[in-house]
Amino acid sequence: MADEHDKVELSTDEARAGTTPHMTRYILPVSMVLVIVVFAFLLFTRL
């Protein structure tokens, strides 16, 4: 069993051990638009 001495409490930043650059909010929409453009291009060039 775990003692009280075995508990480790860390803040959110300490537990992450890094930074969050927020690049996902740009990468996801841009990649989705690119996929839609490529699929539309393929659809209209195959007709």
Phi, psi and omega in degrees: 000153182273137175277173170291333181286342180277348181287137176237121178250123181238150173286171180299316181294321179292322181291325179286328180057038179181189180249163176247106186280355179061028179284337182299324182294342176261321184292317183297309179295322180296316180292324177296317178297318179297320178296316180297318179296316180296315179296319178296318178300313179296322180295315184280338178275343180274350182282000000 
